[in-house]
Amino acid sequence: MTPPSLSRRPGGGAPAGKPGRKLGPIAEGVGTAHRAWLEPLRIRFLASGLTISELSDRSGWAKSKISELLRGTGRYPRWEITYGLLDVLDVPTWPMRRLWMAAALEAQKKPDWIDGCIQSRQNQHRWATLSTGPAVPPLEHQAFTELNRCAYLAYARLFVSEEEAGEVVAETFDVLWFRWDEALASSDVVPFAWSVLRKSVMARACHVDGGPELARTAFDTVALSMLSTPTARFAQIEESMALFKAISRLPAHQLDVMVLTYLRGMDHAAVADVLGVPIASVHTADRYARKTLTAALHPQNDLGETPE
């Protein structure tokens, strides 16, 4: 028998003084794709107000197994127990299943193992296969996805490979579907969604000296393609790599504004729409970023004035 779901939607936070052992942190070594679904699942659990003991009673799974799953310890969790927690916590199953499968591949699980886990769950509950949540996202989520997919891909491609960029963006929209109620309850869906994308991109990007590497973009610039001689191209590569290295060290908001504006050719109004910030914030970030870059690349010319 499938355990009863929560009678209220999670989101109110755990009551003060709720008994039970506190949930420990996510274990070190948990993969990026695994963390992508584990973190929002933990948020959902903590917001539900349930203890691990209560979650065990409602799901039918042992407390030790649930604790392992929620901390990412032990072996990668099978779909059966993962689904059991989704049902109790009222989590949409369809995006979660895709996230779970991607993380299973990351954990070196073979396709036969993954298919077997899914099939086992379906065989146990043929009458309730993937019953938690609709099979398609809410219409608002679908519209948001169509509106922002291209910009998200353009951003991701600056930091990761073409294949990884597609995976990151797909993951972002699945996590956003998973957390859609939370996104709607936030002050603004757009910056909420951007934070999900950025976190996924930066988790996969190569980092050098504390900043995400942009050096690969030095070999694909418009300026470089217009140069004909090897000497000129080499000089442009050196200059571009120095610039991108300096950009990678900018504060997060300034970095995002610079790469979207100057490496992806978006105007400030479009950048503001994608980031979900006032256009004045984009103007300010651009101005301060250019001043910082000028000082870093041409310190002898820095007069303490804002470049125009």
N, C-alpha and C positions, 0 to 999 in steps of 0.2 A: 504493500500500500504506500502510495506517495505521501510523505509527511505534509501536514497543512502548511500553507504559506503564511507569511505574516499578515495579520489583519489590517495593518497600517503600512503606509509607504515609508521606507527608511528615510531618515533625513533630519529627525528631531534631535539626534545626539543621545548619548547614553545618560540615563538618569544618574544624578549624583549619588555616590555611595553604593553603586551597584556591586553586589558581591561577585567574587570570582577572580581568578588569576588574570592579571593584565596581559594583553597580547604583546609578545616580544617583537623585536625588530626583524625585518627581512634579513635572512642570512646572506653573508658575503658569498659571492660566486654565482648568485642567481642571474641567469642570462637576461639580456635586454628584452627579448620578446616575452619571456616569462614574467618579468617585472611589469611589462606593459599591462597585463591583465591582473596580476596579483595586487598591485598597489590600489587600483580602484575597487577591487573586491574587498580588500581590507577596509577601505574607507566606507564601503557599504555596510560591512559587518559592524564597525564601530558606531556608525550612525544609527544602526538598528536598535541599539540598547540591549541586545542580547549578550549573554555570557557564552563562553565556549560550551559550558555544560548544557545550556538551553539549546544552543545550536545543535549539539549532539543529540539531545532528546528529540528535536523536531526533524532532524535529517536521518536519524538512525545510524549515523557513523560514530565511531569511537572518538572520544575527546583527543586522544593522542594523534589520531590520523588527521583530525581537523586542525589541530595545532601545527602539525608538520606542514600541512597544505598552506595555511595562512602565513607561515614564516618562510616557506620555500626550502625547508630542510628535507633530508632524505631523498628518495627517488622522485622523479617527476610524477605528479599525481595522475592517476587514471581519470578518464572522463566521467565514470560513474560517480565518484565522490565529488568531483567538481560540480557536476550537474546537481547533485543532492543539495549542495550549499546554494546554488543559484536559485533553486526552487523555493527554499526557505526564505532567502533574502530578496526574492522578487526581482531577480536580475534578468534582463533580456538574454535568451539563450543563443540566438543566432549569431550575433557578433562575437559572443564569448566563445562559441565553438570554433570560429575561425581563428581567433586569437590563441586559443588553447592548442590548436593544430599547428600553428606557426611556431609556437614555443616548443612543442614536442619535437618538431624537426630540428630546432636549434639545440635541443637536449640530446640529439643523436638517436632519437627514436625512429625505428623503421616504419615505413608506410603501412606494413601489415599490422604492426602493433597499434598504430593510430586507428586504422580501420576496425581492428578487433575491439578496441575500447568503445568506439561509437556503436558498433553492431551489438555489443553486449548490452549496452544501455537500452537499445531499441528492442532487443529480444526480451528483456525483463519487463518492459512497459510498452508493449505494442500499442496499447490504447492511448498512450500519453506521450508519444514520440515528440520531443522538442516542444513540449506544451507551454513552456514559460515564455511569454511574450510573443508578439507578432513576428512573422517571417520577413517582414520588410520594415525599414526604419520609418519613423513618423514623417509626414510630408514636409514639415519644417526642416527636418534633418536632411532629407533628400534635396531640398532646394538649397540648403546651405552647402552641401557637398558639391553640387553642380556649379555653384557660384565661386567656390574657392579652390577647387581641385587644381586648376592650371597654375595658380599663384603658389600653392603649396608645393607642387612638383618643381616649379622653377626654383624655389628656395632650397628645397632638399637636394637638388642636383648640384648645387654649389659646394656641398659638403660631403656627399656620399656618391657612390656609383649610380648609374642609371637604374639598375635592377634594385638596388637598395632603396633608391628614392621612391620607386613604385610601392615597395613593401612598407616603407615608413608612412606614406600617405594613406595607403589602405588601412594600416594599423591605426592611424590617427582617427579616421572616420569611424572605425569599429569601436574604438575606445570612447569616442564622442557619443555614439549611439548607446553604448553601455551606460554612459554617464549623462545622458540627455536631460533627465530630470534635474540633475545637479547643475548642468549648464544653464538651464532655463531659470533656475533659482538664483544663479549668480547675478551680479550687477549687469553683466553684458556677455552674451554668448560668444561674440567675436574674439575678444581677448582671452576668454576661457579656452576656446578652441585653439587659438594660436599658441597658448602655453603648452597644450598637449602636443601639438606638432613640433614645437621647438625642442621640447624635452626629448622626444623620440629621435629627432635629427641629431642633437648633440650627444645622445647616448651612443650613437653609431659613428659619429665623425671621428677622424683621427685628430688627436690633440697634441700640439707641440708647444712646450713652454707655457702651458696653461691656457692656450687659445685654440679654437678649432682651425684645422688647416684649410687654407684656401689656395695653397700654392698650385694645385692642379689647374685652377682656373687661369693661371698665368699663361698656359699654353693654348688658350681658346679665347683670346681677346680680340676685339675688332682692330685695335691698334696693331697687333702682331700680324694679323692677316693682310694688312695693307703694306707691310714692309717687304721689300724684294730681296735685299742682300742678307746673307747669313750673319754678317757682323751686326747689322741693324736689328735683326731678329733677336740675336743673343743679348744685345744691350736692352731691348725691350723686355725680354724675359726677366733679366736681372731686376729691372726697374719695377716690373709688375709684381714679382715675387716679394720685393721689399715692401711694396704698397700693401699687398694682401696680408703679409705678416703683420704689418701695423694695424690694418683693419681688424684682424682676428683678435687683437688685444683690446679693442674698444669695449666699453660696457655693453651689455646685451642689447638694449634698445637702440643704441647708436649703431651697433654692428648691423642689426636687422634693417634699419633705415638705409644705411649705406649700401648694403648688398642688393636690396630690392630696388633702390633708386639708380645706382650707377652700374651694377652688374646685371640687372634684369630690366633696366630701362623703364621703370614705372614712375609716373609722376607722383608728386607728394599727396595728391588727393587719393589716388589709388592705393598708395602705401598706407595711408591713414585708414582706409576702408578695410584692408586686409588685416592690419594689426589691431583694429578696433580702438584707435586712440584719436584725439582731436588733431586736426591738421597742424595746429600751432605746435603741438608736441613733436611732429615730424620735422617742421621747420627748425625748431630749436635743436633737436638731435643732430640734424644735418650740419647746422652751423658749428656746434661744439665739436662734432666729429672731424670736420674739415680743419678746424683750428688745431686739434690734437694731432692729426696726420701731418699737417704742415710742420709743426714743431718737431715731430719725430723724424721726418724725412729730410727736412731742411732746417736744422736747428740754427744755422748761421743767419738765416733769413727771418727767423721768428722775432717779430717786434712786439709780440703780445697783443696783436690786433686780430680780430676775427676775419678770416679770408672770405671774400665774396665769391 
